[in-house]
């Protein structure tokens, strides 16, 4: 019964992803990101041995102290991720350490995923993280833990990860392609610094 249900739902899930991309492309900023970055990304992916647009699954890893975001890709049928590209985080806020309450200007540390694509962001384009996660709820200060932590354009922040307008177009389009290709959970792991 479960297998039959999955077979019936799989076309709906594929249509959902395609509809989502088409909806996103109705926004001028996403259309502009595609126009400016699609061929750049396709060439960079192919130069690293990946295909485009079906390059596989992506994973974002951030090192706060180094102000660096890495994009890793696991090609279809493979078990390991390979580093595709790294980007400079434009600005940091807060002090070293995790986010424990709303309004502390801290960038969270921990394991998150993208839970929203925002084509109408006040910071060009943005992707929201699912902060607070369970660890944040357990270890955070009781009461308001804050929220709305984004990877976004511009170069200002009070707890988000700003990448500049130019870089967010590339990262946003890459994440949209991963989502369209069926990756509904795009992990974002944020570390205080690179270990070892």
matplotlib code that plots the C-alpha trace (Angstrom):
import matplotlib.pyplot as plt

x = [0.0, 2.8, 4.6, 1.4, 0.9, 4.6, 4.1, 1.0, 2.6, 5.9, 4.5, 2.9, 6.2, 7.9, 5.2, 5.5, 9.2, 8.7, 5.8, 8.0, 10.8, 8.3, 6.8, 10.2, 11.0, 8.0, 10.0, 12.4, 15.3, 15.2, 14.9, 17.9, 19.9, 19.2, 20.2, 23.5, 24.5, 23.2, 25.9, 28.6, 27.5, 27.0, 30.6, 32.1, 30.2, 31.4, 35.0, 34.9, 33.4, 29.8, 26.8, 24.3, 21.4, 21.3, 24.5, 23.2, 22.7, 24.3, 25.5, 26.5, 29.2, 30.0, 33.0, 32.1, 35.6, 37.0, 34.0, 33.7, 30.8, 31.6, 29.3, 29.7, 28.1, 27.3, 26.8, 23.9, 24.8, 27.9, 28.3, 30.8, 30.5, 33.1, 33.9, 32.6, 33.2, 33.7, 32.4, 33.4, 30.8, 30.7, 30.1, 29.6, 27.8, 27.8, 30.7, 32.1, 29.7, 26.2, 22.9, 21.0, 18.3, 16.5, 18.1, 21.6, 22.9, 24.5, 24.9, 23.7, 26.0, 24.7, 23.0, 20.2, 18.5, 17.0, 13.2, 12.2, 13.3, 12.5, 12.6, 11.3, 13.9, 15.0, 18.5, 18.2, 17.4, 17.4, 17.1, 15.8, 17.4, 15.2, 16.5, 15.9, 16.6, 16.0, 19.4, 18.8, 15.5, 17.1, 20.2, 18.8, 17.5, 13.8, 11.5, 12.0, 14.8, 14.6, 14.2, 14.4, 18.0, 18.8, 21.6, 21.1, 22.5, 23.8, 26.6, 25.0, 23.7, 22.4, 22.7, 22.3, 24.9, 25.3, 27.0, 26.7, 24.1, 26.3, 27.1, 23.6, 22.3, 24.7, 24.0, 20.3, 20.1, 22.2, 20.0, 16.9, 18.3, 19.0, 15.4, 14.0, 16.0, 14.3, 16.5, 13.9, 16.3, 19.4, 21.6, 23.5, 26.0, 27.5, 30.7, 32.6, 35.8, 37.4, 38.7, 42.1]
y = [0.0, 2.4, 1.6, 2.3, 5.6, 6.6, 5.8, 7.8, 10.8, 10.8, 12.7, 15.2, 15.8, 16.3, 18.7, 20.6, 21.1, 22.3, 24.6, 26.0, 26.9, 28.5, 30.5, 31.7, 32.8, 35.1, 37.3, 39.7, 39.1, 35.4, 35.9, 38.2, 35.7, 33.0, 35.4, 36.4, 33.2, 30.1, 29.9, 30.9, 28.1, 25.6, 26.2, 26.1, 22.8, 21.2, 22.3, 20.5, 17.3, 17.8, 17.9, 20.6, 21.1, 17.6, 17.9, 16.0, 17.1, 20.1, 20.8, 24.2, 24.5, 27.8, 28.7, 31.9, 32.9, 32.4, 34.2, 31.4, 29.4, 26.2, 24.5, 20.8, 18.5, 14.8, 13.6, 11.2, 7.6, 8.6, 8.4, 11.3, 15.0, 17.0, 20.6, 22.7, 26.3, 28.6, 32.1, 34.8, 35.8, 39.6, 40.5, 39.0, 40.2, 39.3, 37.6, 34.0, 31.4, 30.1, 32.0, 31.5, 34.2, 36.6, 40.0, 38.9, 39.6, 36.2, 34.0, 30.5, 27.6, 24.1, 21.9, 23.6, 23.4, 25.9, 26.1, 29.1, 30.8, 34.5, 36.3, 39.6, 39.9, 43.4, 42.0, 41.1, 37.3, 35.2, 31.7, 31.2, 28.6, 26.5, 28.2, 27.5, 23.7, 21.3, 21.9, 25.7, 25.1, 22.9, 25.1, 28.5, 31.0, 30.4, 32.7, 34.2, 32.5, 34.7, 33.6, 34.7, 33.8, 34.0, 33.6, 36.8, 39.5, 42.9, 43.3, 44.0, 41.7, 41.4, 37.6, 36.4, 35.4, 38.2, 37.2, 40.4, 40.8, 39.3, 36.1, 35.5, 35.4, 32.5, 30.6, 31.1, 29.8, 26.8, 26.0, 26.4, 23.9, 21.4, 21.9, 21.5, 18.3, 16.8, 17.8, 19.2, 19.3, 21.4, 21.1, 24.2, 23.4, 26.4, 26.0, 28.6, 27.8, 25.1, 22.3, 20.7]
z = [0.0, 0.9, -2.4, -4.4, -2.5, -3.3, -7.0, -7.1, -5.4, -7.3, -10.3, -8.0, -6.2, -9.6, -10.7, -7.4, -7.9, -11.5, -10.5, -7.7, -10.1, -12.5, -9.7, -8.6, -12.2, -12.1, -9.9, -11.6, -9.2, -9.8, -13.5, -13.3, -11.2, -13.9, -16.7, -15.0, -13.3, -15.0, -17.7, -15.2, -12.9, -15.7, -16.9, -13.4, -12.6, -15.8, -15.2, -11.9, -13.5, -12.5, -14.9, -15.2, -14.4, -12.7, -10.7, -7.6, -4.0, -2.4, 1.1, 2.5, 5.2, 7.0, 9.1, 10.9, 12.1, 8.6, 7.0, 4.5, 3.0, 1.1, -1.4, -1.6, -4.2, -4.2, -7.8, -8.5, -7.6, -5.5, -1.7, -1.1, -1.5, -3.4, -2.7, -5.6, -4.6, -1.6, -1.0, 1.3, 3.9, 3.6, 7.3, 10.7, 13.8, 17.4, 19.2, 18.8, 20.0, 19.3, 19.2, 22.5, 22.4, 20.2, 19.7, 20.6, 17.1, 17.0, 13.9, 15.0, 15.1, 14.4, 11.9, 9.9, 6.5, 4.1, 4.7, 2.6, -0.6, -0.6, -4.0, -2.5, 0.3, 1.5, 0.8, -2.9, -2.5, 0.6, 1.9, 5.5, 7.8, 10.1, 13.2, 16.0, 15.8, 18.6, 20.1, 20.1, 21.9, 24.6, 25.1, 24.4, 27.0, 27.9, 26.1, 22.7, 20.8, 17.7, 14.2, 10.6, 10.1, 6.4, 3.8, 1.8, -0.4, 0.7, 3.2, 6.5, 9.2, 12.8, 12.9, 9.2, 6.6, 4.0, 0.8, -1.3, -4.1, -6.8, -4.8, -3.5, -7.1, -7.8, -4.5, -4.7, -8.3, -7.4, -4.5, -6.6, -9.1, -6.3, -5.1, -8.5, -9.0, -5.9, -3.0, -0.6, 2.4, 1.7, 4.8, 6.1, 8.8, 10.6, 12.6, 14.7, 12.9, 10.8, 13.1, 12.6]

ax = plt.figure().add_subplot(projection="3d")
ax.plot(x, y, z, "-o")
ax.set_aspect("equal")
plt.show()
